[in-house]
Amino acid sequence: MPEIQVVSRIAPTPSGFLHKGNAFNFLLTYLLVRYHNGKLWLRIDDIDDARSRPEFIEDIYDTLDWLEMQPDFGPSGPKEFTTKYSQQLHMGEYRQAVESLLSRGLAYACKCSRKQIKRLSRNGIYPGTCRLTSDKAFSVPHAIRCALGEEASRVEVPSYEESSLVLVNLRREMGDFVLWRKDNVAAYQVASVCDDIRMGTNLLVRGEDLLLSSAAQLWLSGHLAEEGLQKASFIHHSLLMEADNRKLSKSEGSLSLKAMREEGLSSGSLLKDFCRWMNMPFDQPADLQELAEAFAEWFGQSGRLP
């Protein structure tokens, strides 16, 4: 990492009860931030208002309490989140970002349905068949897509590990992704990158399945801010899998942390599993503070990440 204060975030979506994979991401992010004496944000990604539920927001705070994890910034509870921090309150900011891209020819309106795209594209990536003029933007039933140029064939995703980066052909792997949805809501990529720029995020800890999202957000950031995420470092850690080799998923009904708590399991059992996942020799931390101390000693010597 560069010699600047590390700022990171945990960013759960309130679309279901959190599972062990979410907790491991929280823990790794928290431990790295504390290792660097940095700052940690809690950001709740509720841009998809139709799937957000009060009980899922409450579960995020119950999980943080269970883990004894206290972020440095962000909403202190569900009420403050709803009134001061919800992404729904930033919709104007997200729209302004998309309007900026439209005005420079970096985005366009599109009326294609998923069914049409599936019929026209073998891999499900938008084939660029419906580039409408910008005056169609923000009008239902049109979405707005980015217009990826040749530079998007080689997006460099900086790694946390010094002098290491991953090259992503965003044009081939993702295509002209959606910036503004047909239901008149900002898409995840726009909301996420705008939030990270506003918070000053410079370390993003994610599952390896979000590598393309990192590349997409770097492309966006490069066109929306002078610095933004360009000086950030990224970690794409391995995923926790089900017995049948599917990744843990809220939508697929993976065992939730809420169910674990209701069964009377302590967070200590989860911390022990985390150590195994990290291949840390420390076997049974009593609490998060003890884990943080062990992680700092171990990581300072090994520097290994999952």
VOTI-469719 format. One record per atom (N, C-alpha, C): residue in one letter; x, y, z. Coordinates in steps of 0.1 Angstrom, whole numbers, plus 5000, padded with zeros to 4 digits. Layout:
N
AXYZ...
END
This chain:
306
M500849885000M500050005000M500950135000P500450234993P501250364994P501250425008E502150515010E502350575024E501250685026I500050645026I498950735029I498050665039Q497150735045Q496250665055Q495250575047V495150455051V494250355045V492850385049V491950395039V490550415041V489850305034S489050225041S488350115034S486950115039R486150015034R484750005038R484249865038I483249835046I482449715044I481149765038A480649685028A479449745021A478449635018P477749585029P476749485027P475549535020T474849445013T473549475007T472449425016P471449495019P470349455028P469249375020S469649275013S468749195004S468549055009G469049025021G468948895028G469748895040F469648785048F470448775060F471848745057L472848805063L474248785061L474648635064H475648585056H476148455058H477648465062K478248345063K479648335068K480648405058G480348405045G481248465035G481248625038N480048675041N480048825044N480848855056A480748765066A481448795079A482948785076F483448685068F484848675066F485348795058N484548855049N484948975042N485049085052F484149095061F484149205071F485449195079L485749075084L486849045093L488149085086L488349035073L489549065066L489749215064T488649275060T488749425058T489149495071Y488449455081Y488649525095Y490149495099L490649375098L491949345102L493049415094L492849425081L493849505073L493849655076V492649705078V492549845082V493249875095R492949785105R493649805118R495149785117Y495549695109Y496949665107Y497649795102H497049865094H497549985088H497250115096N496550095107N496050215115N495250305106G494350245098G493550325089G492150345095K491250385086K489850415090K488950325082L487850285089L486850195083L485450255082W484850245071W483450295069W482550175069L481350195074L480250105072L479350175061R479250105050R478350155039R477350045036I476150075036I475049975033I474550005019D474649915010D474249934996D472849894994D471949994996D470549974994D469950034982I470850044971I470350114959I469150034953D469149904955D467949824951D466949824961D466149934962D465149954972D464149844973A463849784962A462749684961A463149564969R464449534971R464849414977R465349444992S465449564995S465849605009S464749585019R465049535031R464049515041R464649565054P463749615063P464249665076P464949555084E464449425083E465049325091E466449285086F466649305073F468049285068F469049395072I468549515073I469349625078I469749595093E468649555100E468849525115E469949415116D469849315107D470749205108D472249245106I472449345098I473849395096I474349445110Y473549525117Y474049575130Y474149465140D473249365140D473349255149D474649175147T474949165134T476249095131T477449165135L477449295133L478649375138L478749375153D477649375160D477649365175D478149225179W477749125172W478148985175W479648965173L480149035163L481549025160L482349125169E481749215176E482349315184E483149415175M482549435163M483249525153M482649655153Q483449765154Q482949895154Q483649975143P482950005132P483550095122P483750235127D484650305120D485050435124D484050545119F483450515108F482450615102F481250535096G480150605095G478950555089G477850555099P476650505095P475450515104P475650425116S475250485128S475350415140S474250305142G473150315135G472050225136G471050235125P470050155124P469150155113P468450295111K468050355122K467350485120K468250595114E469550605119E470450695113E470750665098F470850535096F471150495082F470050545073T468750515076T467650555068T467550705066T467750775076T467550925075T468751005070K469950945071K471151025067K472150955057Y472050825056Y473150755049Y472650665037S471350645036S470850555026S471250605012Q471550515003Q471850544989Q470750614982Q469550594987Q468350654981Q468450814982L469150854992L469351004994L470351064985H471150984978H472151024969H471851014954M470550984951M470150954937M470551074928G470351194933G470651314925G472151314922E473051274931E474451274929E474851174918Y474151054919Y474450944909Y473950994895R472751054895R472251104882R473151204876Q473751294884Q474651394879Q475851334873A476351224879A477551154873A477251094860V476051034858V475650974846V475451084835E474851194839E474651314830E475951364825S476951364833S478351404829S478851314819L478651184820L479151084810L478351104797L477051124798L476251144786L476751264778S477051374785S477451494779S478751484771R479551384775R480851374768R480851254759G479751194756G479651084746G480150954752L480150944766L480650824772L479550734777A478350774773A477150694777A476050714767Y475050624766Y473950634757Y472750564762A471550604757A470350534760A470150404753C469450314759C469250174753C467850124757K467150074748K465850024751K465749864750C466849804748C466849654747C466549584760S465749484759S465349404770S466349294772R466349234784R467249114787R466949004777K465748984774K465348874765K465948904751Q465949024746Q466549054733Q468049044733I468649084744I470149074745I470548924745K469748844753K470048704753K469948634740R468948684732R468748624719R469848664709L470348784711L471348844701L472748814705S473048774718S474348754723S474548614729R475448534725R475748404730R476148414745N476948504748N477448514762N476748604771G475548664766G474748754775G475348894776I476448924769I476949064770I476349144759Y475949264763Y475249354753Y476049374741P475449344729P476249354716P476249494710G475649594716G475749734711G474749754700T473649694700T472649704689T471749824690C471649894701C470649994703C471250124710R472050194703R472650314708R471750434704L470950474713L470050584710L470750724714T470150834709T470650964713T470450994727S471251094732S471151124747S469851184751D469051234741D467751294745D466751194750K467051064747K466250954752K466550914766A467650964771A468150924785A467150964795F467150884806F466250904818F464750904815S464450834804S463050824800S462650674800V461750634808V461250504808V460650464795P460950354788P461650234794P463050224789H463850334790H465250334785H466150314797A467150234795A468350224804A469450314798I470450344806I471650414801I472850324803R473550314792R474750224792R476050314790C477150264795C478450334792C478850304778A479650384772A480150364758A481650334760L482050214761L483350174763L484250194751G485350264752G486250284741G487350184741E488250194732E489350104730E490150094743E490250204751E491050194763E490550094773A489250064772A488649964781A489049824778S489749804767S490249674764S491449634773R491949734781R493149704789R493049794802V492149744811V491949824824V492849754834E493749834840E494649784850E494049794864V493849684871V493349684884V494549664894P494849764901P496049764910P495849664922S496749584925S496649494936S497249554948Y496749504960Y497349544973Y498849504974E499149394967E500549354967E501349454958E502449504963E503149604956E503649554942S503649644933S504049624919S503349514912S502149484916S501349384910S499949444906L499549394894L498249444889L497649334880V496349344878V495649254869V495049324858L495249274846L494749344834L493449274830V492449364827V491049314824V490649384811N490149294802N489549344789N488149364792L487749484796L486449514800L485449514789R485849554777R485049554765R484549414762R485549314763R485249184759R484449104771E484849134783E484349054794E483049104800M482749234798M481549294804M480749374794G481349434784G480649514775G480149644780D479249714773D478749844777D477749814788F478149824800F477349784812F476349904815V475349864823V474249964826V474750054837L474450184835L474750294844L473450334851W472350334844W471050384850W469950284845R469250224854R468250124851R466950174845K466250084838K465050124832K463950174842D464050124854D463150164865D463550304871N464450374865N464850504869N465650504882V466550414883V467350404895V468850384890A469750444898A471150424894A471550274896A472450234887A472950094887A474050084898Y474249964902Y475249934913Y476550004910Q477149984898Q478450034895Q478550184897V477550254893V477650404895V477550444910A476550384917A476350414931A477650384939S478150264936S479350224944S480550314942V480850344929V482050424926V481850574931C480650624930C480350764936C480550764951D480050654958D480250654972D481650634976D482450554969D483850534972D484650664970I484350734959I485050864957I484750964968R483450964972R483051064983R483751024996M483850894999M484350855012M485950855012G486550865000G487950865000G488550725001T487750624997T488250484998T489450454989N490450394995N491650364988N492150214990L491350144997L491549994998L490249924997L490049844986L488849774984L489049624986V488349564995V488549414998V487249344993R487449264983R486249204977R486449054974G485348984971G485548844966G486048844952E486648734948E487248724935E486248734924D484948714927D483848724917D483548864913L484148964920L483849104917L485049174910L485949094904L487049154897L486549244885L485549194878L485049274867L484349404872S483749394884S483149524889S484249624893S485349574898S486449654901S486949724888A487149654877A487549714865A486549814860A485249784861A484249874856A484250004864Q484449994877Q484450114886Q485750194884L486850124881L488050204878L487850284865W487150224855W486850294843W486050414845L484950394853L484050504857L484750614864S485550574874S486250664883S487250754874G487850694865G488750764856G488150874848H486750864846H486050964838H485251054847L485251024860L484351104869L485151194879A486451154881A487251224892A488651234888E489451334892E490851344889E491651234895E491251194907E491951084914E491050964916G490050984924G489050874926G489750744931L489450644923L489950504927L491250474920Q491750574912Q492950544905Q494150514913K494150564926K495250544935K494950434945A493750374944A493350264953A494050134950S494050044960S494549914958S493349814961F493449704954F492349604954F492749474959I491949404967I492149264971I490949194967H491149084959H490048994955H490348854961H489648834973H489948714980H489148594975S489548474979S488848354975S487448354982L486548274976L485248264981L484948144990L484048154999L483648035006L482547964998M482647834998M481747754989M480847664997E479747624991E478847524996E479447384994A478847285000A479347144998A479347104983D478347154976D478247124961D479047214952N479947294958N480847384951N480247504946R479047544951R478447674948R478847774958K479047894954K479448004964K478348034973L478648074985L477648104995L476848224989S475448214991S474648324986S473448344994K473048464997K471848495004K470648454997S470648474983S469448434975S469248284974E470348214976E470248064975E470047994989G469848084999G469448025012G470647965020S471848015017S473047975025S472748005040L473347915049L473147925063L473448065068S472548135074S472748275078S473448285091L474148405094L474748425107L473648445117K472448495113K471348505122K470948365127A470848265119A470548135123A471648075132M472848105130M473948065138M473848125152R473448255153R473248315166R472148255173E471048235166E469848175172E470148035177E471047965171E471447835176E472347835188G472747965192G473547985204G475047975201L475447985188L476847975185L477548115188S478648115194S479448235197S480248285185S480548405185S481448455174S482748395174G483148335186G484448275187G484648155177S483548085175S483647965165S483848025151L483248135148L483448195135L484848245133L485448305144L486748355143L487748245141K487448125147K488348015145K488247965131D487047955125D486947925111D487648025102F487648145105F488348255098F489848225097C490348185109C491848155110C492148045100R491347945100R491547825091R491547875076W490547955073W490448005059W491648085055M492248165065M493448245062M494648165063N494548035067N495747955070N496648015080M496048075090M496748135101M497048025112P498148025118P498447925128P497647945141F497248065143F496448105155F495148035155D494847945164D493747855163D492447895170Q492547955181Q491347985189Q491348115195P491048225187P491048365193P489848375203A490048445214A488948465223A487948565218D488548665211D487648775206D488348845195L487648945190L488149015178L489449095181Q489649145193Q490849215197Q492049115197E491848995202E492948905202E493248855188L492248845180L492448805166L493248915159A492949045161A493649155155A495149155159E495449125171E496849125176E497549005169A496948885168A497548775162A497748795147F496748855141F496748885126F497948975123A498049085131A499149185129A500549115129E500749025139E502048965140E502248865129W501248785126W501348685115W501448755101F500548845099F500548915085F501848995083G502349055094G503649125092G504749045088Q504748915091Q505748815088Q505548745075S504248715072S503948625061S503448715049G502548805051G501948885041G501048805032R500548695036R499748605028R498248645029L497548635018L496148665018L495448545011P494148525015P493448405009P493048424994
END
